[in-house]
Amino acid sequence: MEARVGDRITMAGEHVGQRPREGTIREVKGEAGGPPYLVEWNDGHTGLIHPGPGSVLRCEHVEADTAT
């Protein structure tokens, strides 16, 4: 997985009935965009994540506005 600062990330709930967590990547600590990632979650908390096998993640790269 390759992530960049500013990407939105969604991680599936860990338990049945738990809502997905959504947040913004604030820092990429791994090489070449790899984990771990410092994520600011929508609930205001910030945490370091290192997704393991079986994790369901979705990163959306936010493209810079190229209009002149």
Backbone hydrogen bonds in HBPLUS format (Angstrom, degrees):
<---DONOR---> <-ACCEPTOR-->    atom                        ^
c    i                          cat <-CA-CA->   ^        H-A-AA   ^      H-
h    n   atom  resd res      DA  || num        DHA   H-A  angle D-A-AA Bond
n    s   type  num  typ     dist DA aas  dist angle  dist       angle   num
A0003-ALA N   A0033-GLY O   2.89 MM  30  4.87 158.4  1.94 123.1 129.1     1
A0007-ASP N   A0004-ARG O   3.00 MM   3  5.66 162.5  2.03 141.6 143.2     2
A0006-GLY N   A0025-ILE O   2.79 MM  19  5.35 175.4  1.80 155.0 156.2     3
A0025-ILE N   A0007-ASP O   2.87 MM  18  5.45 167.2  1.89 163.3 167.5     4
A0008-ARG N   A0060-GLU O   3.33 MM  52  5.31 152.9  2.41 139.7 140.7     5
A0060-GLU N   A0008-ARG O   3.02 MM  52  5.31 150.5  2.11 145.9 152.9     6
A0009-ILE N   A0023-GLY O   2.90 MM  14  5.42 161.4  1.94 145.0 147.2     7
A0023-GLY N   A0009-ILE O   2.95 MM  14  5.42 150.9  2.04 155.1 162.2     8
A0010-THR N   A0058-ARG O   3.14 MM  48  5.26 140.2  2.30 131.4 143.1     9
A0058-ARG N   A0010-THR O   3.13 MM  48  5.26 132.3  2.36 136.2 147.1    10
A0011-MET N   A0021-ARG O   2.83 MM  10  5.21 160.9  1.86 151.9 158.5    11
A0021-ARG N   A0011-MET O   2.83 MM  10  5.21 160.3  1.87 157.8 157.7    12
A0012-ALA N   A0056-VAL O   3.23 MM  44  5.61 156.0  2.29 148.4 155.4    13
A0018-GLN N   A0015-HIS O   3.00 MM   3  5.43 161.3  2.03 133.8 135.6    14
A0042-ASN N   A0022-GLU O   2.84 MM  20  5.88 156.3  1.89 165.3 157.3    15
A0024-THR N   A0040-GLU O   2.91 MM  16  5.31 155.6  1.97 139.2 144.1    16
A0040-GLU N   A0024-THR O   2.91 MM  16  5.31 169.0  1.92 155.6 155.0    17
A0026-ARG N   A0038-LEU O   2.75 MM  12  5.53 164.4  1.78 161.0 166.2    18
A0027-GLU N   A0038-LEU O   3.33 MM  11  4.95 146.4  2.45 135.0 134.1    19
A0038-LEU N   A0027-GLU O   2.85 MM  11  4.95 169.2  1.86 148.7 152.4    20
A0029-LYS N   A0036-PRO O   2.93 MM   7  5.43 163.1  1.96 167.0 169.4    21
A0030-GLY N   A0034-GLY O   3.13 MM   4  4.56 125.8  2.44 155.0 142.6    22
A0034-GLY N   A0031-GLU O   2.94 MM   3  5.40 157.1  1.99 117.1 124.7    23
A0037-TYR N   A0049-ILE O   2.86 MM  12  5.37 156.5  1.92 154.1 160.8    24
A0049-ILE N   A0037-TYR O   2.81 MM  12  5.37 164.3  1.83 156.8 160.5    25
A0039-VAL N   A0047-GLY O   2.82 MM   8  5.44 175.2  1.82 159.5 158.3    26
A0047-GLY N   A0039-VAL O   2.90 MM   8  5.44 155.9  1.96 150.9 158.0    27
A0041-TRP N   A0045-HIS O   2.75 MM   4  5.41 151.1  1.83 164.2 173.9    28
A0044-GLY N   A0041-TRP O   2.90 MM   3  5.54 159.2  1.94 125.1 127.6    29
A0055-SER N   A0052-GLY O   3.10 MM   3  5.73 156.9  2.15 139.6 140.8    30
